[in-house]
Amino acid sequence: MLTILGYYFLALSIIGALGLIAVLLLMFLVSMVIGYALSTYSSDIVQSFAFSRLLATLFSTIPPVYYPITFIPLPYRYIAYLSPTTYAAEIAQSAAGFVQPPLTNIILDWIILVAVTIALFIVAATKARWREI
């Protein structure tokens, strides 16, 4: 359904569509790795729900997912850059044509997003607590 709405309401080029798909896949990997790593530390399902609600708030409310980063006043903008979804949102907003940041910002966003994904994979692989049943 979202694909159909996106087709009608967004004027995406092939490069923009591929960029949007790539950033969505990277964010899926980030959330999957974080969820996996936290699930190894969680002792019960109720604790997992608390983690997921906290992360959902941190990943979707503080960073500019629903609006451009320029709406955040400059001194507070640096707080938003602590979340990887800020970089993904900038890439997605640029791919959809909503904002046109400089090319260096987009390249830096890609580098940071890929680096965060790789770092989280390494952390999950080395710091996950394995349990014997």
FENPEDA-V471287 format. One record per residue. N is the residue number from 1. RES is the residue in three letters. SS is DSSP state (alpha for helix, beta for strand, coil for the rest). BURIAL is I if it has 16 or more other ideal C-beta (glycine too) atoms within 10 Angstrom, else O. Layout:
n res ss burial
N RES SS BURIAL
N RES SS BURIAL
This chain:
n res ss burial
1 MET coil O
2 LEU alpha O
3 THR alpha O
4 ILE alpha O
5 LEU alpha O
6 GLY alpha O
7 TYR alpha O
8 TYR alpha O
9 PHE alpha O
10 LEU coil O
11 ALA coil O
12 LEU coil I
13 SER coil O
14 ILE alpha O
15 ILE alpha O
16 GLY alpha I
17 ALA alpha I
18 LEU alpha O
19 GLY alpha I
20 LEU alpha I
21 ILE alpha O
22 ALA alpha I
23 VAL alpha I
24 LEU alpha O
25 LEU alpha O
26 LEU alpha I
27 MET alpha I
28 PHE alpha O
29 LEU alpha O
30 VAL alpha I
31 SER alpha I
32 MET alpha O
33 VAL alpha I
34 ILE alpha I
35 GLY alpha O
36 TYR alpha O
37 ALA alpha I
38 LEU alpha I
39 SER alpha O
40 THR alpha O
41 TYR alpha O
42 SER coil I
43 SER coil O
44 ASP coil O
45 ILE alpha O
46 VAL alpha O
47 GLN alpha O
48 SER alpha O
49 PHE alpha O
50 ALA alpha O
51 PHE alpha O
52 SER alpha I
53 ARG alpha O
54 LEU alpha O
55 LEU alpha O
56 ALA alpha O
57 THR alpha O
58 LEU alpha O
59 PHE alpha I
60 SER alpha O
61 THR alpha O
62 ILE alpha I
63 PRO coil I
64 PRO coil I
65 VAL coil I
66 TYR coil O
67 TYR coil O
68 PRO coil O
69 ILE alpha I
70 THR alpha O
71 PHE alpha O
72 ILE coil I
73 PRO coil O
74 LEU alpha O
75 PRO alpha O
76 TYR alpha O
77 ARG alpha O
78 TYR alpha O
79 ILE alpha O
80 ALA alpha I
81 TYR coil O
82 LEU coil O
83 SER coil I
84 PRO alpha I
85 THR alpha I
86 THR alpha I
87 TYR alpha I
88 ALA alpha I
89 ALA alpha I
90 GLU alpha I
91 ILE alpha I
92 ALA alpha I
93 GLN alpha I
94 SER alpha I
95 ALA alpha I
96 ALA coil I
97 GLY coil O
98 PHE coil O
99 VAL coil I
100 GLN coil O
101 PRO coil I
102 PRO coil O
103 LEU alpha O
104 THR alpha O
105 ASN alpha I
106 ILE alpha I
107 ILE alpha O
108 LEU alpha O
109 ASP alpha I
110 TRP alpha I
111 ILE alpha O
112 ILE alpha I
113 LEU alpha I
114 VAL alpha O
115 ALA alpha O
116 VAL alpha I
117 THR alpha I
118 ILE alpha O
119 ALA alpha O
120 LEU alpha I
121 PHE alpha I
122 ILE alpha O
123 VAL alpha O
124 ALA alpha I
125 ALA alpha O
126 THR alpha O
127 LYS alpha O
128 ALA coil O
129 ARG coil O
130 TRP coil O
131 ARG coil O
132 GLU coil O
133 ILE coil O
